[in-house]
């Protein structure tokens, strides 16, 4: 008797939990959630009109999310600029490329080396060839990672990235080389020389005039630098497309 | 006292949200709301000023997706249906609120919606683009456009063909609607980087805009800061956004739109009222949406919202218009003491800020333009092209890569939430060039398929998807749209390569994603040696 009563109790408990769970799951589906819960208005109008409560229908099931490939069977590494301090690279290495590496350096070479991103500073370097960078930094990359946000912390500088294998003896073999990108400046330019362009009617370049610089005016603008908002986004930015 | 120029720029854009497959597609409402709350009120305000013979000048950028949607018969029909529904609700509201403090506002909405329907259906014959064109033709607006689908150009530029197609498609679409090429181009998100101006130059674009630091951090240092344009080496002019005038309007804390007398955006009856009452006017699936009918004013922070009073709000808009011009007058006087030419103050805003977000925005703008004419002889409104005609000699400098997004660079469109999209967008652009190079004179079905592939690529490149993923609201839609266009593109690519184009599938995509009907696929032709150097 006691045993069966316990079972009933457990069953009821499970049922209650299930109800709570389903109820909360159902509530989660109601989108979008209003940003401000409009309590005052609801009270005011609802009482005045006393409309019978109707529950909203369940949202129709959405079609399945389209499936797209992740890799395209192409060896590539692309470098992009995020801001003056950060750049981003993504890459893809085909099985053929890996095989080619093993053929050239031995079939254990892949396992005996580790994946490394070599970030070259190539500011001012013409025709970067892998050996003439100003300096470089290595970042160890997990085998299955295929993109990286890189903290270069160097505004106004140019970068190139190699994805390669680093052997214990320090030998670095490049697998992929990226495009070159330049981080933007974070400050006013220190170059004061002025070059002027006269464009007639408008924009056929006729000649270029070189005038003397006018530091007085430039300094005036320089003084206003503190006014530049760090956050330049618009107030409606988070909302305007809702 | 010296004179100065005020250059208003409104950028109007919505992503391409045309969904013929569904009668009640949620995201299509973005367009309907913007038409009711922003585009028609702005046109109406400009028309009023024209009738008063006020010689204002203002620049407005209409994005190609917006031009396409505003001239699309299906969407025009659906908008009218939406508007009729809204009028029905507004009528009900005047009854429901009778003898309450909300009644005058309800009447205001009803009258306003009737007027909007008259303007849309009768005065402009459903075509708002032609209304903008008329304002351009009568010398008041300088209408420009932005890149094709609002693609974020700095993250595409290492493939110049992709950027060329974004710009070329936009220029062609604009020319179709306005009868000539655009003089300027709005860079989506104000996003500039090295090489972008080279492509603008190819299309004879005279000018573009950057955020403040795009010009202020240019190299060499611009003599006049942001108060005169600079020329890129290509000869394309760059106008930098003014900080002060931007902040007064943009800033959610100290800006005008946060004034306590203005209408509160977040208190919409679509969210507030009893479900049974509002159900016919929200999404049929029961998803609560904004109706545009809102009865409260901003009131204050963390306090009970008070009823909206239209008269008080309008008189505040009038005061703020005067205040804005008063500040510009002082700014210009100060600049004149430093500069040996008349300064230009460039004030760009998202058009949807006016009316949609800041309900009284169009009234404020109308008052600014009116007062500038009557009360402020030292301030003249101007467009970038007019200023360049006046001052054709400008300093040469390379703008600093920049955007008007959070923190001023690319982090909004390249962050952990959206960085995955670029591996797809880039390979698509590469495959697109491959298709065009391999099929120099494609005919019939193949040509149609290549054109549709280009449309799918362009739609996938829309910066809105990355932006939405970053903000974290409506993310699923943005992911779905991105993946759908990638998938459509890849299927077309395979079919074209294998010479087995599925005409049914192609026809379906042409029907659904019908932007850029005359797209010129030659923009994707590979142009060797045109990789723009980023080594500076």
Interface residues (C-beta under 8 A of the other chain):
Chain A: X30 X31 X32 X34 X35 X36 X38 X40 X41 X42 X45 X46 X48 X49 X51 X52 X53 X54 X55 X56 X57 X58 X59 X60 X62 X65 X66 X67 X68 X69 X70 X72 X74 X76 X78 X80 X81 X82 X83 X84 X86 X88 X90 X92 X122 X123 X124 X125 X126 X147 X149 X156 X158 X179 X180 X181 X182 X184 X185 X186 X187 X188 X189 X190 X191 X192 X193 X194 X195 X196 X197 X198 X199 X200 X201 X202 X203 X205 X208 X209 X213 X214 X217 X218 X220 X221 X224 X225 X227 X228 X229 X230 X231 X232 X233 X234 X235 X236 X237 X238 X239 X240 X241 X242
Chain B: X14 X15 X30 X96 X154 X155 X158 X193 X194 X206 X211 X212 X213 X216 X217 X218 X219 X220 X221 X223 X224 X225 X231 X235 X236 X243 X244 X247 X250 X251 X252 X255 X257 X258 X265 X266 X267 X269 X271 X272 X273 X274 X275 X276 X277 X279 X284 X285 X286 X287 X288 X290 X295 X296 X304 X305 X338 X339 X349 X350 X352 X353 X356 X357 X385 X388 X389 X392 X393 X394 X395 X396 X397 X400 X401 X402 X404 X405 X406 X407 X408 X409 X410 X411 X412 X414 X415 X416 X419 X420 X422 X423 X424 X426 X427 X464 X467 X468 X471 X473 X474 X476 X479 X480 X483 X484 X486 X487 X490 X531 X533 X534 X535 X536
